[in-house]
Amino acid sequence: MPMTMQKLMDKTPQGRRNSAQSVVIREVKVTKTTYKTLKYKAKTWSRTDSVGNIKGGKPTIHKTMVETNGKQVVVDCDCEDFMYFWEYALNRKKAARLTRSNGEPPVDKNPRMVPGVCKHVYALGEKLLNRGKVI
């Protein structure tokens, strides 16, 4: 069963949903791939950690991506939360590629392989859903 952006967002824990409210999205670029999909890339950052605690210092800029063929999505983010918690579980649902992690199951962080997304992907997905760009 294909994973849509809405399904991924619905499965995302409340703490990450709340943290997504502090994410700033800049420089959204859309490209058409050779596979006839649309790829939305953005630079994102936040002054809170993955569960909403305020961080000091300069925010880290992350590269965040949502790709869609109109029936399902593939997502990616270069943040540690995505790499260590979500990427492997999403790959099992064909909603992410194994490009950042070591390809091993996240036995400590997500042992039940629950799909969901980091706050950066959540914020970009929410913006794209509100604009009717993804399902």
PyMOL commands that set and color helices and strands:
alter all, ss='L'
color gray80, all
select helices_A, chain A and resi 5-11+14-20+80-92+119-130
alter helices_A, ss='H'
color red, helices_A
select strands_A, chain A and resi 24-32+38-45+62-68+73-77
alter strands_A, ss='S'
color yellow, strands_A
deselect
rebuild
show_as cartoon
